Amino acid sequence: MNAPLPVGAFAPDALLELLDGDMEIAEHLLGRFLEQAGDSWGSLEAAVHSGQSADIARRSHFLKGSVALLGAQALAAALENWEVRARDGALVIEAAELEAMGTAVAGLVAGIRAYLASGVSDAAGAAVAEGQP
């Protein structure tokens, strides 16, 4: 049984499995996420500060889909919680909760950057394609 992921954890194996080990597509998706993460988080953060529930729900939903695709399931679940609470009109986000979510998103970005910089992505793609752990 796998231990639960920290909220911002990046799970490259989940992405590679979804893509049948295609590292080229994985690196493209990771690069696109890195290009858009700052704007996506900034928009969500601004929506939280404005208190607009519909905007929070929409932006949480968008970011949730992106991080879920990358295997960051705990972060996706936290964003889904915000989305559902915003749709229900029951979303009050305290400063500490906003800061924790921002830290989790930043941690995911840092994890992806480290993964791509480490060079393990080539070996990982080959191992997943061959059915190895």
N, C-alpha and C positions, 0 to 999 in steps of 0.2 A: 504494500500500500504506500503510495506516495504521500509525503508530507505536504500540507497545504502551502501554496505559494504565498510569499509576502505580497502585499497589495500591488506593488509596482514591478513584480518579477517578470522577466522575459523568458519564455519557454520556446527556444528555437526549434526543438524537436517537434513540437505540436505544429508549427508552421510548415516545417519540412515534410512532415507526414501528410499534411493536407495537400501539399504540392507534389507529392510523390518524389520527394528528394530533389526537385528542380531548384538548385541553388541560384540560378540566374533570375528566375521569377522571384524567389525569396528576397534576394538582394535588392531587386527593383522595388518590391513592396516595402521593405524596410527603409529604403532610401526615400520613398514617397512619404512614409509615415514621419520620418525625421524632418522632411521639408515642411510638413503641415502641422506637426504636433504643437509647436509654439502658438500658431494662430488658432488652432482648435481649442487649446486650453485657455488662451487669452479670451476668446469669445465666450466660452463657458463661464470663466471667472467674471467677466463683465456682466453676463446675464444674471449671475448670482448676486452681484452687487446691486443690480437694478431691481432685483426681486420679481422679474417677469417669469412666472411659472411656465408658460408655454415655450418661451425661449430656452429656459433651463432644460426642459424636457427634450426639446428638439436637439439641442447641442450635446446633452448627455447621451442621447441615443446615437448620434453620429460618432462621437468619440468612443462609446462603448463598442460599436461594431468594429472600429479600427483596432482597438486593443485586444478584442476577443480573437480576431483573425491572427494576431501575433502570438497568441497563446497566453496572454496575461489575463487569465480567467478571473482571478480574484479582483483585479482592478475593474474588469468588465462588470462583475457583479456589484461592485460598489457604485459604479456609474449607473447601472440599471436601477439600483435603489434610489438614486437621485431622480432618475427619469420617472419612475413610478410615483414617488412622493410628489414630484412637481405636477404630474398629470392629475393626481388626486387633490391638489391644492394644499397639501400638508407639508410642504417643504420649507423648513426653516433651517438654514445652514449657518452654524456658528463659525466664528473665525477659525477656531482650531480644526474644525472639520474641513473647511476650505483649504487651510494650510496643509493638512495631511493629504488631501487629494492632490494638491499641487506637487507635494513632495513625491507622491507615488508616480505621478506622470513624469516628473523629472527623473526619477529612478529608472523608469522604463526606458526613457530616452538614453540615459547614460548606459544602461545595460545593452541596448541595441548598438550603440556606438562602440562599446568595448568589444562586443561580439564581432562586429564587422572589422574592427581594427586588429583583432587577435589572429586572424587568418584561419581560425578553426572552421569557418563557414565552408570552405572547400571540402575539407575532410568530412564534415558533418553531412553535407549534401550527398557525398558518395556513399557514406555508411547507411543513410536512410534509404537511398535508392536500392541498395543491396539487401535491405531488410535487417541490417545490424543495428543494435542499440546505440 
